[in-house]
Amino acid sequence: MAGSLLMSVSKDERERAVYRSRRMYETDMQSNIATAEDRGEQRKALAIARNLLGMNMPLDQIVTATGLTREEVENLDV
């Protein structure tokens, strides 16, 4: 479908190149946004784990509550 849409945009090679560049830009932006959201969620989970460690919550419960791995929690500075 994308290929037929691309060809229907124009028979002009320059216009097709501009279209491909715009699509690539949009895809890159979506990927960057998703990556930033993932990093934000990771930071939140780490902050919560630090707080729970400070409250002396058992490690297994922190892992379950945050979704972090046991190693990630063990490596945190409190």
ZADO-1210 file (C-alpha; in nm, 4 decimals, padded with zeros to 6 digits):
<atoms>
<atom x="00.0000" y="00.0000" z="00.0000" code="MET" pos="1"/>
<atom x="00.2748" y="00.2450" z="00.0918" code="ALA" pos="2"/>
<atom x="00.4522" y="00.1716" z="-00.2340" code="GLY" pos="3"/>
<atom x="00.1431" y="00.2399" z="-00.4416" code="SER" pos="4"/>
<atom x="00.0776" y="00.5576" z="-00.2445" code="LEU" pos="5"/>
<atom x="00.4331" y="00.6676" z="-00.3049" code="LEU" pos="6"/>
<atom x="00.3999" y="00.6119" z="-00.6770" code="MET" pos="7"/>
<atom x="00.0657" y="00.7922" z="-00.6845" code="SER" pos="8"/>
<atom x="00.2176" y="01.0997" z="-00.5177" code="VAL" pos="9"/>
<atom x="00.3960" y="01.1831" z="-00.8372" code="SER" pos="10"/>
<atom x="00.5925" y="01.0415" z="-01.1223" code="LYS" pos="11"/>
<atom x="00.8550" y="01.3054" z="-01.0428" code="ASP" pos="12"/>
<atom x="01.1628" y="01.1576" z="-00.8717" code="GLU" pos="13"/>
<atom x="01.2275" y="01.4748" z="-00.6683" code="ARG" pos="14"/>
<atom x="00.8757" y="01.4738" z="-00.5241" code="GLU" pos="15"/>
<atom x="00.9073" y="01.1059" z="-00.4375" code="ARG" pos="16"/>
<atom x="01.2372" y="01.1780" z="-00.2614" code="ALA" pos="17"/>
<atom x="01.0764" y="01.4603" z="-00.0627" code="VAL" pos="18"/>
<atom x="00.7870" y="01.2296" z="00.0312" code="TYR" pos="19"/>
<atom x="01.0278" y="00.9554" z="00.1451" code="ARG" pos="20"/>
<atom x="01.2262" y="01.2085" z="00.3494" code="SER" pos="21"/>
<atom x="00.9123" y="01.3317" z="00.5229" code="ARG" pos="22"/>
<atom x="00.8005" y="00.9768" z="00.6027" code="ARG" pos="23"/>
<atom x="01.1452" y="00.8955" z="00.7406" code="MET" pos="24"/>
<atom x="01.1361" y="01.2100" z="00.9552" code="TYR" pos="25"/>
<atom x="00.7915" y="01.1196" z="01.0915" code="GLU" pos="26"/>
<atom x="00.9013" y="00.7659" z="01.1701" code="THR" pos="27"/>
<atom x="01.2162" y="00.8919" z="01.3446" code="ASP" pos="28"/>
<atom x="01.0128" y="01.1373" z="01.5510" code="MET" pos="29"/>
<atom x="00.7704" y="00.8649" z="01.6607" code="GLN" pos="30"/>
<atom x="01.0619" y="00.6458" z="01.7602" code="SER" pos="31"/>
<atom x="01.2263" y="00.9291" z="01.9555" code="ASN" pos="32"/>
<atom x="00.9043" y="01.0005" z="02.1426" code="ILE" pos="33"/>
<atom x="00.8582" y="00.6337" z="02.2321" code="ALA" pos="34"/>
<atom x="01.2177" y="00.6127" z="02.3543" code="THR" pos="35"/>
<atom x="01.1764" y="00.9246" z="02.5690" code="ALA" pos="36"/>
<atom x="00.8569" y="00.7847" z="02.7208" code="GLU" pos="37"/>
<atom x="01.0312" y="00.4557" z="02.8015" code="ASP" pos="38"/>
<atom x="01.3181" y="00.6399" z="02.9685" code="ARG" pos="39"/>
<atom x="01.0752" y="00.8470" z="03.1717" code="GLY" pos="40"/>
<atom x="00.8980" y="00.5353" z="03.2931" code="GLU" pos="41"/>
<atom x="01.2320" y="00.3771" z="03.3831" code="GLN" pos="42"/>
<atom x="01.3336" y="00.6850" z="03.5856" code="ARG" pos="43"/>
<atom x="01.0029" y="00.6782" z="03.7736" code="LYS" pos="44"/>
<atom x="01.0426" y="00.3099" z="03.8551" code="ALA" pos="45"/>
<atom x="01.3968" y="00.3680" z="03.9809" code="LEU" pos="46"/>
<atom x="01.2852" y="00.6588" z="04.2005" code="ALA" pos="47"/>
<atom x="01.0052" y="00.4489" z="04.3483" code="ILE" pos="48"/>
<atom x="01.2458" y="00.1605" z="04.4113" code="ALA" pos="49"/>
<atom x="01.4853" y="00.3942" z="04.5933" code="ARG" pos="50"/>
<atom x="01.2025" y="00.5163" z="04.8149" code="ASN" pos="51"/>
<atom x="01.0890" y="00.1629" z="04.8911" code="LEU" pos="52"/>
<atom x="01.4439" y="00.0549" z="04.9723" code="LEU" pos="53"/>
<atom x="01.4654" y="00.3502" z="05.2091" code="GLY" pos="54"/>
<atom x="01.1522" y="00.2192" z="05.3786" code="MET" pos="55"/>
<atom x="01.3215" y="-00.1225" z="05.4169" code="ASN" pos="56"/>
<atom x="01.0689" y="-00.3003" z="05.1961" code="MET" pos="57"/>
<atom x="01.1786" y="-00.6536" z="05.0991" code="PRO" pos="58"/>
<atom x="01.3629" y="-00.6715" z="04.7681" code="LEU" pos="59"/>
<atom x="01.1200" y="-00.9205" z="04.6128" code="ASP" pos="60"/>
<atom x="00.8284" y="-00.6872" z="04.6802" code="GLN" pos="61"/>
<atom x="01.0143" y="-00.3918" z="04.5264" code="ILE" pos="62"/>
<atom x="01.0865" y="-00.5956" z="04.2136" code="VAL" pos="63"/>
<atom x="00.7197" y="-00.6897" z="04.1877" code="THR" pos="64"/>
<atom x="00.5943" y="-00.3373" z="04.2530" code="ALA" pos="65"/>
<atom x="00.8256" y="-00.1597" z="04.0099" code="THR" pos="66"/>
<atom x="00.8780" y="-00.4123" z="03.7320" code="GLY" pos="67"/>
<atom x="01.2532" y="-00.3645" z="03.7629" code="LEU" pos="68"/>
<atom x="01.4885" y="-00.6608" z="03.7699" code="THR" pos="69"/>
<atom x="01.6398" y="-00.7765" z="04.0948" code="ARG" pos="70"/>
<atom x="01.9824" y="-00.6661" z="03.9687" code="GLU" pos="71"/>
<atom x="01.8570" y="-00.3147" z="03.8876" code="GLU" pos="72"/>
<atom x="01.7193" y="-00.2766" z="04.2398" code="VAL" pos="73"/>
<atom x="02.0314" y="-00.4212" z="04.4025" code="GLU" pos="74"/>
<atom x="02.2501" y="-00.1733" z="04.2148" code="ASN" pos="75"/>
<atom x="02.0607" y="00.1349" z="04.3346" code="LEU" pos="76"/>
<atom x="02.2211" y="00.3848" z="04.5671" code="ASP" pos="77"/>
<atom x="01.9901" y="00.4730" z="04.8531" code="VAL" pos="78"/>
</atoms>
